Amino acid sequence: MKLLHTSDWHLGRMLYRQKRYEEFTLFLDWLLDTISEQQIDILLISGDIFDTTTPSNLAQSLYYNFLSRLSQTSCHSTVIIGGNHDSPTFLNAPKTLLQAFAVYVVGSKADTAEDEVLTLYHDGKPEAIVCAVPYLRDRDIRSVEPGESLEDKNTKLAEGMKSHYEEVCALAVKKREACEMDGYPSVPIIAMGHLFAAGGQTIDGDGVRDLYVGSLSHIGSDMFPSSIDYLALGHLHVPQLVGGFSHMRYCGSPIPMGFGEAKQDKQVVIVEFDGIEITIKPILVPCFQQLVSISGSLEQIATAIEKLKYEESHAWLEIEYTGNDASGNLREQVEELLEGSSLVVTILKNKRTTDSVLNSMHEQETLEDLDTSEVFKRRMDAEEIPEDERIELTASYNEIVRTLEEYDRSAE
């Protein structure tokens, strides 16, 4: 039995106002081809299918078109869990219809643990038992009590998450024992999740790092039961193992979510079971849209652009001017350098101007120049909050931001 593990598609995501539907289309086409070529039996999508809880019509079209075409491949079962960017109600709405096509969706924590434990069959035989655990929101796994400290909150979160995985995995073990009694030994137990594991590597600008600054709620590898044969995680965009265990891993996002991820080798993971033997093989995802960061003086920027033009590149560029001159006509100069090429500047930064703005409360500064983390940091600076109080304040603030981002706009 062969399964393919992918996650964090973020369909509909833009990059500095550049729409990326062509990239998403090319990736999904490639994924379907890969599933057919590799003769994949089971597809696991570990959350963050969409970038927002209210995906555009085109993002939805990509999703449903992919699932429709998937039914024409070797893949006979698909399991999809919700991520923190997804709307649970939106994902769950067509679940009964999709289940008729062997596409199983768990958008949010189920009412009973049994509903998150799926036995997947092929030709009447049990092929895998999947613990489809979606992104677990705070309210799903812990109760709030007055006067709780940050450490108390995070201890409860870790305990709640561990308890949930223990419960679903215990049910999976019982199902495996039932399969053995029916003459089907060695049915693997696959667990899915969308969470931040301890020691997880993030990248600036990936939308994950800032929310976890000052947080203690990262989950250790020891929280997952030993009965799990493969753990398919989503949430972190960098492909990586959990606790050094090869069978517990993040596959990462399939396309770069920002320029910080541009140099990563993106991948999906193929897992093959032969009885109790497991073989894990990452498959590199092609680069569908080149992203290039350029930083330096105007002369250095010009040299880099000329090189890309010579290569007939169609790259999207992030350019930061770091020269000492004021360069008031920087944009015009860069646009002149781009003439005759297919290069696209997604953002142009003037470090000297930016630094002067950020280092002083300039009257022309707007919120568009800052992210939510920077605004909060500025307020703490203005209020002269002591350093020893900032960790807990930042963690509490990030908890509020996460709660706002988790609000399900599709729910009634």
C-alpha positions, -999 to +999 in steps of 0.1 A: +000+000+000+013+034-010+002+067+005+011+103-004+014+130+024+009+166+015-003+197+033-004+235+035-015+243-001-029+276+010-050+279-022-059+315-029-028+330-012-013+360-028+023+373-027+024+411-023-009+414-043+003+390-070-023+363-076-009+328-077-036+307-093-014+296-122+011+282-097-016+263-078-030+249-110+004+237-121+011+221-087-022+203-087-017+190-122+018+178-112+003+161-081-023+142-101+004+131-125+026+120-096-002+101-080-008+082-113+029+076-120+036+064-084+004+043-083-007+060-050-035+043-031-042+068-004-038+106-003-035+125+030-039+163+030-029+176+065-046+209+067-045+245+054-060+236+021-071+272+017-054+304+028-084+320+044-117+309+059-135+325+030-118+312-001-124+328-035-146+311-061-114+303-081-097+287-051-128+266-045-129+256-082-093+244-080-101+223-050-132+206-063-117+202-098-087+184-083-109+160-062-130+153-093-099+144-114-084+125-085-112+099-088-098+090-122-064+080-108-051+050-088-060+068-056-090+051-040-091+069-007-084+105+004-084+119+039-085+157+044-082+175+078-088+211+085-059+235+094-059+267+113-064+287+081-094+266+070-131+271+078-142+239+095-178+245+084-168+252+048-147+220+046-173+199+064-203+211+044-199+187+014-184+158+035-214+135+031-213+139-007-175+136-009-176+105+013-195+088-015-164+092-036-141+079-007-130+114+002-131+117+040-131+152+055-126+161+092-127+199+093-128+203+131-127+182+163-155+156+159-183+152+185-169+117+193-134+104+189-147+075+168-156+099+140-119+108+137-108+071+133-113+058+098-107+023+085-099+026+048-108-004+026-098-015-009-114-044-026-132-053+006-099-055+026-088-031+053-057-012+041-051+014+067-065+029+099-063+067+099-065+089+130-077+121+112-070+147+139-077+182+126-063+215+139-073+215+176-083+250+188-078+260+224-115+257+231-115+221+218-090+208+244-089+230+274-112+249+298-104+285+308-101+293+345-097+328+361-062+337+371-044+312+349-007+318+342+008+314+308+025+282+319-009+269+332-025+275+299+002+258+279+003+229+302-034+224+297-030+227+260-003+201+259-022+177+282-054+182+262-037+174+229-019+144+243-051+131+258-069+135+224-042+116+205-042+088+231-079+085+228-081+082+190-050+060+188-065+036+215-096+033+193-073+027+162-055-001+181-089-018+189-098-015+152-065-031+142-071-060+166-105-065+151-089-066+116-064-092+129-092-114+142-108-112+108-076-125+092-060-091+082-028-087+102-004-057+101-029-030+091-009+002+096-021+030+119-016+064+103-021+096+124-026+130+109-024+164+126-020+201+121+001+216+150+034+231+160+058+204+173+086+214+197+118+223+179+099+230+147+118+251+121+100+281+107+109+308+082+104+346+084+072+356+067+056+322+067+027+333+089+035+307+115+066+321+134+050+353+148+020+336+163+042+314+184+067+339+198+067+337+236+045+305+235+053+274+254+026+253+237+049+235+213+042+197+214+070+172+219+073+139+200+068+120+232+031+131+232+023+108+202+015+071+211+039+045+200+012+027+181+015+052+153+032+037+122+034+070+104+025+106+115+015+130+087+017+165+100+009+199+085+013+235+097+050+241+093+062+249+058+097+236+061+099+198+055+113+182+087+112+153+111+097+155+145+121+146+173+145+130+147+120+102+140+117+094+103+081+082+106+070+114+122+073+144+099+061+175+082+060+174+044+060+212+043+042+235+018+044+225-018+051+260-031+070+288-014+046+309+006+070+338+005+105+348-005+119+334+027+110+299+014+122+305-021+154+285-017+138+255-001+134+222-018+097+217-016+083+181-014+056+157-009+062+124+009+055+089-004+051+062+023+050+025+013+039-003+036+048-039+029+033-057+059+050-041+088+079-028+067+078+009+059+097+028+032+096+066+032+106+086+001+103+124-003+095+135-039+107+170-049+081+194-062+092+214-093+095+252-090+065+266-109+073+303-103+108+315-096+111+339-067+143+360-064+154+384-036+178+411-046+195+434-022+222+460-026+232+492-042+217+503-075+247+489-094+243+456-076+206+455-083+213+463-120+239+435-123+214+409-107+186+420-131+209+418-161+218+383-152+182+373-149+174+390-182+202+370-199+187+338-185+153+349-199+139+345-164+102+351-156+110+355-119+091+376-094+114+399-076+117+413-041+141+442-043+157+460-014+178+491-021+205+494+006+226+522-009+234+555+008+219+578-018+184+590-013+173+576-047+140+594-048+133+580-083+143+544-074+111+529-088+116+546-122+152+534-123+143+498-116+115+499-141+140+511-167+162+482-158+133+458-164+124+470-198+124+442-224+121+414-198+094+392-183+105+400-147+080+412-122+087+434-092+064+423-064+078+447-038+105+474-039+120+485-006+143+514+002+162+504+033+173+539+041+138+553+039+123+523+058+148+526+086+142+563+090+105+557+092+106+528+116+131+544+139+110+574+144+072+579+149+069+598+117+036+615+112+032+600+078+037+564+090+006+542+084-004+507+097+003+494+062+040+498+070+037+475+100+024+440+109+004+432+140+034+421+160+053+453+153+024+474+163+022+456+196+059+459+202+057+496+195+029+499+222+050+481+247+080+504+239+057+534+243+044+522+276+080+513+287+070+477+296+098+459+314+116+431+295+106+405+321+069+412+315+070+411+277+072+374+271+039+367+288+022+398+274+034+388+239+021+353+243-013+365+255-015+389+226-007+362+201-033+340+217-059+367+210-046+371+174-049+333+169-084+333+182-094+361+158-078+342+129-095+310+139-130+327+138-150+307+113-167+332+090-185+305+072-204+294+103-239+305+109 
